[in-house]
Amino acid sequence: MSTDRVILVTGGSGFIGSRFAEILCLTGFARAHVGVTSWARAARPARFRMNVVPCDVLDPDQVWEAVQGVDVVVHCAVGDRRVIVDGTRNVLDASARACVSRVIHLSTAEVYGAAVSGNVDETAPLKPGTSDYADAKIDAERLVWESAARGLPITVFRPSIVYGPWSDQWTAALAVRLQSGRWGRYAGYGDGTCNLVYIDDLVAAALASLDYRTAVGQAFNVVGPDVLTWNEYFERFNAALGRPDLDARSARRAKAKSMLTGAVRTTAHIALARYSGALMKVYERGGWVAPVMKRTKAWLTSSPSSSELEQLYSRRAIYDWSKAERLLRYRPAVDLNRGLRYSVDWLRYAGFLN
């Protein structure tokens, strides 16, 4: 693809969207238009010579302006249900009106549900009920396939666990948990399959699809080269951080602690919903209350939730990426050792390491 092509990336300030835009810019693959909800969120893309444009996906007029003169739309914007569902509808409508040559829609492997097991390919049904996020992504995909049936050229990607530099959930937040000294190996729960994919491999798969007309109207799983359990990921990430070996946590102990922290989380959420203003004033005044609040938050996040233990870490499913290999010639280039090395280098640079 020549550099006279223009690709709009929605959600351009987020983890995946930002990396899409950076790779477009750094490789010369295409000219990047980076959609952001506000200029305050443009710091990361502004480091490069990219065209940053207002593109709040909940604002149809902004989306329409953003797709002008664009050849391809890479839809990465995420947020609450309105952003995921209504935002996707706005992007699809504007893309169809502008006659873009392709829309790449970023979905998630979570659309297959929490109860899947064994080998899961793209023919597996989409099952709601895993989480509000997964349910919203399922509804967004329904809109995608309706637009595809009307003739909009769309390719859908369903990545698994995307990690790497700038990843909050699977890199930065997990590093904080590991450094707390309260994380461990979870017997009976952490032996599910951890389907990791490094961020650059996801970007490579999606951009490769633009060279294949046969990718239109197709969905693709995207997973990395390593097949390992969640416990193995915790251990290898922990070792890459240079920390002492993780302690084993029994199933009973892990479940009891997750129930306790879950109850405290629920109480905290209710308190924040009702008294957020008063609590913030107390926190800002400092004294002994602020450190206690910080320690409580750290304690809550240093243990897995019941849903993590029972739905994610124990799920024995392998998301099959052979279709992407067959139709897109996709081969993941970054194994876990290399991905963790890049991730830890970024964590150190960003000041996450103790």
Order of alpha helices (4+ residues) and beta strands (2+ residues): beta-alpha-beta-beta-alpha-beta-alpha-beta-beta-alpha-beta-beta-alpha-beta-beta-beta-alpha-beta-beta-alpha-beta-alpha-alpha-beta-alpha-alpha
